[in-house]
Amino acid sequence: MILDDGSHMSSHMIYSFEHLFGSVKSGGVYVIEDIGCSYWEDYEGGYLKPKRMVHFYQEFGNNMDHLIWYWMMGHI
């Protein structure tokens, strides 16, 4: 399990995720505390602002759906 309870800055959360997520073993959990800060300008956030943690996870999820679809269709 990895629990990110860091600075709450979007760039820091994204950096941590990009460097630590690969260490999560099968069945493991990656948790980020206070992702809601993505909506606060003091933490590099704001409503619909790109490069905030919430947007990063939306894109991550979209890419995973795409990869799973390709795998299920036998393209990977």
Secondary structure, DSSP 8 states (H G I E B T S, - for coil): -EEE-S---HHHHHHHHHHHGGG--TT--EEETTGGGGG-GGGT--TT-TTSHHHHHHHHHHHHHHHHHHHHTT--
